[in-house]
Amino acid sequence: MSENSTQQAQRPRPVTTAAALTGIQGLVAAALGGSMLLLAVTGDPENPLQALTIALTVLALAVVPLAAGHGLWRLRSWSRGPAVITQLLMLPVAGTLATSGGAWPAAALGLGGSALAVLICLMNQSSAQALRIGADRA
């Protein structure tokens, strides 16, 4: 049995779910940052430097959930912290989006729902055991 299939057999469903959702969140943030960067460069923003800075910041922030999702997938114990912090930061953003008009409340539902789902998955006992949280790692 290969290391990959052994790891997959040992990865509980909550960790798999959290890894997938966190990775998707990172991909969405990267796509948003990429589109913002494209608009900053090719569009006509009021403040080009500010638009470029925001786009690059969103791209940089996309790295955290992408790395955390990859770490969760590989059952790395370090990945739980960044994943939890990312989800906790998404909740107030979702709250702000929920009070906005247009399509933003729907985006808030997706963002808030996925953040809560990841938090629930990562607080699961089987997740803590699989990620060796609180266990003697010697």
Secondary structure, DSSP 8 states (H G I E B T S, - for coil): --HHHHHHHHS-HHHHHHHHHHHHHHHHHHHHHHHHHHHHHHS--SSHHHHHHHHHHHHHHHHHHHHHHHHHHTT-GGGHHHHHHHHHHHHHHHHHHHTSSTTHHHHHHHHHHHHHHHHHHHTSHHHHHHTT-SS---
